[in-house]
Amino acid sequence: MTFSTISALSPLDGRYAAKLATLRPLMSEQGYMHRRVQVEVAWFISLSDAGFAEFKPLTPGARTYLLGLVKNFSETDGEAIKVIERTTNHDVKAVEYWIKSKFEARPELEKASEFVHFACTSEDINNTSHALQLRSARDVVVLPALDRVVLKLREMAHAHADLAMLSRTHGQTASPTTVGKEMANVVVRLQTACDRIASIKILAKMNGAVGNYNAHLSAWPDFDWEAFSKKVIETPEPLGLGLTFQPYSIQIEPHDYMAELFDAVARTNTILIDLSRDIWGYVSLGYFKQRLKDGEVGSSTMPHKVNPIDFENAEGNLGLANAMLRHLSEKLPISRWQRDLTDSTVLRNVGVALGYPVLAYQSLLTGLNKLEINEDAIAKDLDNAWEVLAEPIQTVMRRFGLPQPYEQLKKFTRGAAMTKELMQGFIAGLDIPQAEKDRLMAMTPGSYTGKASELAKRV
């Protein structure tokens, strides 16, 4: 079988391949190899600058060449590493051998070739590579995609800040809000969630087979390997890795920061599931219409239908994402004794776990951009819900000490069809100052929105 998008096992590389083009170079095996080469090169160059008599500082030409291996790493290079791996049956060793193969006919580098992967365990390379992948995926793809959703929701919050809308608590008519305020609520939640994602420190360690610099100290026992490792990890790219140093570990970096990151993304996704379901409901009520697109079909048998598929797709993919992200966050921090391999195979699915929410964010944004407000439907709903004014009327009655205001309004409105005339008739009979009576008389379901407009505009 020829591999193509229609023969892909995962829909992320099949049906939705084009939508994940920005994530694939970062989180694929090709991206993983690329980062491994970057880590090996950074470690190698740093060793040359450590002051060891046996490894003199590299010349500018050698440094430029090595950094070029990283900068220009291609799919062809990745395939070459896979060829080596067929012999080694070890992916990290294959990267080491590939780098050494690039030293041929370069005497300066050939002489120093055994300092490639010097004193490193595979996990020194792997954990740093995963950290670089995750940082890029978060900063280049995930957060920008969320920012676009937040920007659209903020735009909607401001545009519809004054548009009164009937609330539905427990699915029943309730105190009105505005369309803009409901969007603003989500904006604030998402901003907080995105701040949490962005604030998580991406950690890495380079401390040997069990985290104690055993091999390092066997070669140079008087050298400060911990300080050296910290410098390589925290020095900005391209000479370092620009990550945060993890001083304590077993063979693997504990992955607690990964769990924190995946949990933060999952919490963000939960907010968006909530939004997707609410928008779906408002479309069902007729509050929103969906902009039509020539040629699109809503149903194979019912020609009239325009289904809210973007919000349904978003909800479904966010659910898949959270199932994977939560497994990752629960599994990855657990390792038997100093090392087992269960994290390795699981970590190869991080790109999938991030691919589903990125796909969902795009669907959600597409759906939001297709929405059109149906002001007539919203206004009609409000005008059929005069019972919501029972709340302000009984509250004013409480202010002026009238007897049993809640109970009076409960008896008057509960289970009865309320109209403007009925509500104003009730107000007319109240023993309250005329100015307050006039204020209540002027109130409508559409005007009873409190600070909703103000809150929406300032988000």
C-alpha positions as CSV (number, residue, x, y, z in Angstrom):
1,M,0.0,0.0,0.0
2,T,1.2,3.5,-0.9
3,F,1.2,5.8,2.1
4,S,-1.1,8.8,1.6
5,T,-3.6,10.8,3.6
6,I,-6.3,8.3,2.8
7,S,-4.2,5.3,4.0
8,A,-3.1,7.0,7.2
9,L,-4.1,5.1,10.4
10,S,-4.6,8.4,12.4
11,P,-7.1,11.0,11.1
12,L,-4.5,13.6,12.2
13,D,-2.2,12.4,9.4
14,G,-5.2,11.5,7.1
15,R,-8.4,13.5,6.9
16,Y,-7.0,16.4,8.9
17,A,-3.4,16.4,7.8
18,A,-3.4,19.8,6.2
19,K,-4.8,21.4,9.3
20,L,-1.8,20.2,11.4
21,A,1.0,21.2,9.1
22,T,2.4,23.6,11.6
23,L,2.5,21.0,14.4
24,R,3.9,18.1,12.4
25,P,7.5,19.4,11.9
26,L,7.7,20.0,15.7
27,M,6.1,16.9,17.2
28,S,6.7,14.1,14.6
29,E,9.6,11.6,14.7
30,Q,11.4,13.9,12.3
31,G,11.0,16.7,14.8
32,Y,12.2,14.5,17.6
33,M,15.4,13.5,15.6
34,H,16.0,17.1,14.8
35,R,16.0,18.1,18.5
36,R,18.2,15.1,19.4
37,V,20.8,16.4,16.9
38,Q,20.4,19.9,18.4
39,V,21.1,18.6,21.9
40,E,24.1,16.4,20.9
41,V,25.6,19.4,19.0
42,A,25.1,21.8,21.9
43,W,26.7,19.3,24.4
44,F,29.6,18.7,22.0
45,I,30.4,22.3,21.4
46,S,30.1,23.1,25.1
47,L,32.5,20.3,26.0
48,S,35.0,21.9,23.7
49,D,34.8,25.1,25.7
50,A,35.0,23.4,29.2
51,G,38.8,23.8,29.5
52,F,39.8,20.2,29.1
53,A,43.3,19.6,27.7
54,E,42.0,16.6,25.8
55,F,39.3,18.6,23.9
56,K,40.5,22.0,22.7
57,P,38.0,24.7,21.8
58,L,36.5,24.2,18.3
59,T,37.4,26.6,15.6
60,P,34.8,29.1,14.3
61,G,34.5,27.0,11.1
62,A,33.8,23.8,13.0
63,R,31.2,25.5,15.1
64,T,29.5,27.0,12.1
65,Y,29.5,23.6,10.4
66,L,28.0,21.8,13.5
67,L,25.3,24.4,13.9
68,G,24.5,24.0,10.3
69,L,23.8,20.3,10.9
70,V,21.0,21.5,13.2
71,K,19.8,24.4,11.1
72,N,19.6,22.5,7.9
73,F,18.4,19.2,9.3
74,S,16.1,17.7,6.6
75,E,13.8,14.7,6.0
76,T,16.7,13.1,4.1
77,D,18.9,13.4,7.2
78,G,16.1,11.8,9.2
79,E,15.8,8.9,6.8
80,A,19.6,8.4,7.0
81,I,19.4,8.1,10.8
82,K,16.6,5.5,10.4
83,V,18.8,3.5,8.1
84,I,21.5,3.4,10.8
85,E,18.8,2.5,13.4
86,R,18.0,-0.7,11.5
87,T,21.5,-1.9,12.5
88,T,21.8,-0.4,16.0
89,N,18.1,-1.1,17.0
90,H,18.7,2.0,19.2
91,D,17.4,5.4,18.0
92,V,19.7,7.6,20.1
93,K,22.8,5.7,19.2
94,A,21.8,6.0,15.6
95,V,21.8,9.8,16.0
96,E,25.2,9.7,17.6
97,Y,26.6,7.6,14.7
98,W,25.0,9.9,12.1
99,I,26.6,12.9,13.6
100,K,30.0,11.2,13.6
101,S,29.5,10.2,10.0
102,K,29.3,13.9,9.2
103,F,32.8,14.4,10.6
104,E,34.4,12.4,7.8
105,A,37.1,14.4,6.0
106,R,37.1,17.0,8.7
107,P,40.2,16.2,10.8
108,E,39.4,18.6,13.6
109,L,36.0,16.9,14.2
110,E,37.2,13.4,13.5
111,K,39.8,13.7,16.2
112,A,37.2,14.8,18.8
113,S,34.5,12.4,17.6
114,E,34.3,10.4,20.9
115,F,33.2,13.5,22.7
116,V,29.9,13.2,20.8
117,H,27.4,11.8,23.4
118,F,30.2,11.9,26.0
119,A,29.1,10.7,29.4
120,C,25.4,10.9,28.3
121,T,22.7,8.4,28.8
122,S,20.0,8.2,26.2
123,E,17.6,10.0,28.4
124,D,19.9,13.0,28.7
125,I,19.3,13.5,25.0
126,N,15.7,12.4,25.0
127,N,14.3,14.5,27.9
128,T,16.0,17.6,26.5
129,S,14.6,16.9,23.1
130,H,11.1,16.4,24.3
131,A,11.4,19.6,26.3
132,L,12.5,21.5,23.2
133,Q,9.6,19.9,21.2
134,L,7.0,20.8,23.9
135,R,8.3,24.4,24.2
136,S,8.0,24.9,20.5
137,A,4.6,23.2,20.2
138,R,3.3,25.3,23.1
139,D,4.7,28.7,22.0
140,V,4.5,28.3,18.2
141,V,1.2,26.4,17.8
142,V,-1.0,25.8,20.8
143,L,-0.9,29.3,22.5
144,P,-1.2,31.2,19.2
145,A,-4.2,29.0,18.2
146,L,-5.9,29.7,21.6
147,D,-5.1,33.4,21.2
148,R,-7.0,33.5,18.0
149,V,-10.0,32.0,19.7
150,V,-9.7,34.5,22.6
151,L,-9.4,37.4,20.1
152,K,-12.6,36.3,18.3
153,L,-14.5,35.9,21.5
154,R,-13.3,39.3,22.7
155,E,-14.5,40.9,19.5
156,M,-17.9,39.3,19.9
157,A,-18.0,40.4,23.6
158,H,-17.5,44.0,22.5
159,A,-19.7,43.9,19.4
160,H,-22.7,42.5,21.3
161,A,-22.1,44.0,24.8
162,D,-25.5,45.8,24.7
163,L,-27.5,43.0,23.0
164,A,-29.9,41.7,25.8
165,M,-30.4,37.9,25.9
166,L,-32.6,35.7,28.1
167,S,-30.6,33.5,30.4
168,R,-31.5,29.9,31.1
169,T,-30.4,28.6,34.5
170,H,-31.3,24.9,34.8
171,G,-32.7,25.3,31.3
172,Q,-35.4,27.6,32.6
173,T,-35.9,31.3,31.9
174,A,-33.8,33.4,34.2
175,S,-32.5,36.9,34.7
176,P,-31.3,38.4,31.4
177,T,-27.7,38.9,30.4
178,T,-26.2,40.2,27.1
179,V,-24.7,38.1,24.3
180,G,-21.4,40.0,24.8
181,K,-21.3,39.3,28.5
182,E,-21.6,35.6,27.9
183,M,-18.7,35.8,25.5
184,A,-16.7,37.9,28.0
185,N,-17.1,35.2,30.6
186,V,-15.3,32.7,28.4
187,V,-12.6,35.3,27.5
188,V,-11.6,35.8,31.1
189,R,-11.6,32.0,31.8
190,L,-9.4,31.4,28.7
191,Q,-7.0,34.2,29.5
192,T,-6.4,32.7,32.9
193,A,-6.0,29.2,31.4
194,C,-3.6,30.4,28.7
195,D,-1.5,32.2,31.4
196,R,-1.2,29.0,33.2
197,I,0.0,27.1,30.1
198,A,2.5,29.8,29.3
199,S,3.9,30.0,32.8
200,I,4.9,26.4,33.2
201,K,8.7,26.0,33.2
202,I,10.0,23.5,30.7
203,L,12.6,21.4,32.6
204,A,15.5,19.3,31.5
205,K,18.3,17.3,33.0
206,M,21.7,16.1,31.7
207,N,23.2,14.1,34.7
208,G,23.8,10.6,33.5
209,A,22.4,7.1,33.9
210,V,20.9,7.5,37.4
211,G,21.1,11.3,37.9
212,N,24.5,11.4,39.8
213,Y,27.1,12.3,37.1
214,N,28.7,9.0,37.7
215,A,30.3,8.6,34.3
216,H,31.2,12.3,34.1
217,L,33.2,12.2,37.4
218,S,35.0,9.1,36.4
219,A,36.6,11.1,33.6
220,W,37.2,14.4,35.3
221,P,36.6,14.0,39.0
222,D,37.4,17.6,39.9
223,F,35.2,19.3,37.3
224,D,31.9,20.9,38.4
225,W,29.7,18.8,36.1
226,E,26.5,20.0,37.7
227,A,27.3,23.7,36.9
228,F,28.3,22.7,33.4
229,S,25.1,20.8,32.8
230,K,23.1,23.7,34.1
231,K,24.9,26.1,31.8
232,V,24.3,23.9,28.7
233,I,20.6,23.6,29.5
234,E,19.9,27.2,30.4
235,T,22.1,29.1,27.9
236,P,19.9,30.4,25.2
237,E,19.9,28.8,21.8
238,P,21.8,28.1,19.6
239,L,24.8,27.5,21.8
240,G,22.6,26.1,24.6
241,L,19.1,24.9,24.9
242,G,17.3,27.7,26.7
243,L,15.4,25.4,29.1
244,T,15.2,25.3,32.9
245,F,17.6,23.1,34.8
246,Q,16.3,20.1,36.7
247,P,18.8,19.3,39.4
248,Y,17.3,16.1,40.8
249,S,16.3,13.0,38.8
250,I,16.7,9.3,38.3
251,Q,17.6,8.2,34.8
252,I,14.6,10.1,33.4
253,E,13.5,13.6,34.1
254,P,10.5,13.2,36.5
255,H,8.0,14.6,33.9
256,D,6.1,16.5,36.6
257,Y,6.3,19.6,34.5
258,M,4.8,17.7,31.6
259,A,1.9,16.5,33.8
260,E,1.4,20.1,34.8
261,L,1.4,21.3,31.2
262,F,-0.9,18.6,30.0
263,D,-3.3,19.2,32.8
264,A,-3.3,22.9,32.0
265,V,-4.1,22.2,28.4
266,A,-6.8,19.8,29.4
267,R,-8.4,22.4,31.7
268,T,-8.4,24.8,28.9
269,N,-10.0,22.3,26.6
270,T,-12.7,21.7,29.2
271,I,-13.6,25.4,29.1
272,L,-13.9,25.2,25.3
273,I,-16.1,22.0,25.6
274,D,-18.4,24.1,27.8
275,L,-18.4,26.9,25.2
276,S,-19.0,24.5,22.3
277,R,-22.0,23.0,24.0
278,D,-23.4,26.4,24.8
279,I,-23.0,27.8,21.3
280,W,-24.6,24.6,20.0
281,G,-27.6,25.2,22.2
282,Y,-27.9,28.8,21.2
283,V,-27.9,27.7,17.5
284,S,-30.6,25.3,18.4
285,L,-32.7,28.1,20.0
286,G,-32.2,30.2,16.9
287,Y,-30.1,32.9,18.7
288,F,-27.3,32.3,16.2
289,K,-27.6,31.6,12.5
290,Q,-24.7,30.1,10.6
291,R,-23.4,31.8,7.5
292,L,-24.1,29.7,4.4
293,K,-21.4,28.5,2.1
294,D,-22.2,27.6,-1.5
295,G,-22.0,23.9,-2.2
296,E,-22.0,22.7,1.4
297,V,-24.6,20.1,2.4
298,G,-26.0,19.9,5.9
299,S,-27.8,16.6,5.6
300,S,-27.8,13.8,3.0
301,T,-31.6,13.7,3.1
302,M,-32.9,16.9,4.7
303,P,-32.0,19.8,2.4
304,H,-33.0,22.5,4.8
305,K,-30.4,21.7,7.5
306,V,-27.4,23.8,8.4
307,N,-25.8,21.8,11.2
308,P,-23.5,23.2,13.8
309,I,-20.8,20.7,12.8
310,D,-17.8,22.9,13.7
311,F,-18.8,23.0,17.4
312,E,-19.6,19.3,17.3
313,N,-16.2,18.5,15.8
314,A,-14.5,20.8,18.3
315,E,-16.3,19.1,21.2
316,G,-15.4,15.6,20.0
317,N,-11.8,16.4,19.4
318,L,-11.4,18.2,22.7
319,G,-12.8,15.1,24.4
320,L,-10.2,12.8,22.6
321,A,-7.5,15.3,23.5
322,N,-8.4,15.3,27.2
323,A,-8.5,11.5,27.4
324,M,-4.9,11.3,26.1
325,L,-3.6,14.4,28.0
326,R,-5.0,13.1,31.3
327,H,-3.4,9.6,30.7
328,L,-0.1,11.3,29.9
329,S,-0.3,13.4,33.1
330,E,-1.1,10.4,35.3
331,K,1.3,8.0,33.7
332,L,4.5,9.9,32.9
333,P,5.5,10.9,36.5
334,I,5.6,7.2,37.4
335,S,8.7,5.1,36.8
336,R,9.8,1.9,38.4
337,W,12.9,2.4,40.5
338,Q,15.5,4.3,38.5
339,R,14.1,3.6,35.0
340,D,11.5,1.7,33.0
341,L,10.6,2.1,29.4
342,T,6.8,2.7,29.7
343,D,7.3,6.5,29.4
344,S,9.2,6.2,26.2
345,T,6.4,4.6,24.1
346,V,3.8,6.9,25.7
347,L,5.8,10.0,25.0
348,R,5.7,9.2,21.3
349,N,2.0,10.1,21.4
350,V,2.4,13.6,22.8
351,G,2.1,15.0,19.3
352,V,-1.2,13.2,18.9
353,A,-2.4,14.4,22.3
354,L,-1.6,18.0,21.2
355,G,-2.9,17.5,17.6
356,Y,-6.5,16.9,18.7
357,P,-6.9,20.2,20.6
358,V,-5.1,22.2,17.9
359,L,-7.6,20.7,15.4
360,A,-10.4,21.5,17.8
361,Y,-9.3,25.1,18.2
362,Q,-9.4,25.6,14.4
363,S,-12.9,24.0,14.2
364,L,-14.1,26.3,17.0
365,L,-12.7,29.4,15.3
366,T,-14.2,28.4,12.0
367,G,-17.6,28.0,13.7
368,L,-17.4,31.3,15.6
369,N,-16.5,33.1,12.3
370,K,-19.6,31.7,10.7
371,L,-22.1,32.8,13.4
372,E,-24.6,35.6,12.7
373,I,-26.8,37.1,15.4
374,N,-30.5,36.5,15.0
375,E,-31.8,39.6,16.9
376,D,-35.4,38.9,16.2
377,A,-35.3,35.5,17.8
378,I,-33.5,36.8,20.9
379,A,-35.9,39.7,21.2
380,K,-38.9,37.4,20.8
381,D,-37.6,35.1,23.6
382,L,-37.2,38.1,25.9
383,D,-40.7,39.4,25.2
384,N,-42.1,36.1,26.1
385,A,-40.4,36.0,29.5
386,W,-41.9,38.8,31.6
387,E,-41.8,36.5,34.6
388,V,-38.1,37.3,35.0
389,L,-39.0,40.7,36.4
390,A,-40.3,39.0,39.5
391,E,-36.8,39.1,40.8
392,P,-36.3,42.9,40.7
393,I,-39.9,43.6,41.9
394,Q,-39.5,41.4,45.0
395,T,-36.1,42.8,45.6
396,V,-37.4,46.4,45.7
397,M,-40.3,45.3,47.9
398,R,-37.8,43.9,50.3
399,R,-36.0,47.3,50.3
400,F,-39.2,49.0,51.5
401,G,-40.2,46.4,54.0
402,L,-43.3,45.0,52.3
403,P,-44.5,41.7,53.8
404,Q,-43.4,38.4,52.2
405,P,-42.3,39.9,48.8
406,Y,-40.7,36.6,47.6
407,E,-43.8,34.6,48.6
408,Q,-46.1,37.1,46.9
409,L,-44.3,37.0,43.6
410,K,-43.9,33.2,43.8
411,K,-47.7,32.8,44.1
412,F,-48.3,35.4,41.4
413,T,-45.9,34.1,38.7
414,R,-45.1,30.4,39.3
415,G,-46.6,28.2,36.6
416,A,-48.5,31.2,35.1
417,A,-48.0,32.8,31.7
418,M,-46.8,36.3,32.4
419,T,-47.4,39.4,30.2
420,K,-46.4,43.0,30.4
421,E,-49.8,44.0,31.5
422,L,-49.9,41.5,34.3
423,M,-46.6,42.5,35.7
424,Q,-47.3,46.2,35.5
425,G,-50.7,45.6,37.1
426,F,-48.9,43.9,40.1
427,I,-46.5,46.9,40.3
428,A,-49.3,49.4,40.3
429,G,-50.7,47.9,43.4
430,L,-47.5,48.1,45.4
431,D,-47.2,50.5,48.4
432,I,-43.8,51.9,47.5
433,P,-42.7,55.5,46.5
434,Q,-44.0,56.6,43.1
435,A,-40.5,57.1,41.7
436,E,-39.7,53.5,42.5
437,K,-43.0,52.4,41.0
438,D,-42.3,54.4,37.8
439,R,-38.8,52.8,37.6
440,L,-40.2,49.3,37.8
441,M,-43.0,50.2,35.4
442,A,-40.4,51.2,32.8
443,M,-38.4,48.0,33.2
444,T,-38.6,45.3,30.5
445,P,-36.9,41.9,30.3
446,G,-34.6,43.5,27.7
447,S,-33.5,46.4,30.0
448,Y,-33.0,44.2,33.1
449,T,-29.4,43.3,32.4
450,G,-27.5,44.8,35.4
451,K,-23.8,45.6,34.6
452,A,-23.7,43.0,31.8
453,S,-22.9,45.6,29.1
454,E,-20.2,47.3,31.2
455,L,-18.6,44.0,32.1
456,A,-18.6,42.9,28.4
457,K,-17.0,46.1,27.1
458,R,-14.1,46.2,29.6
459,V,-13.0,42.6,29.0
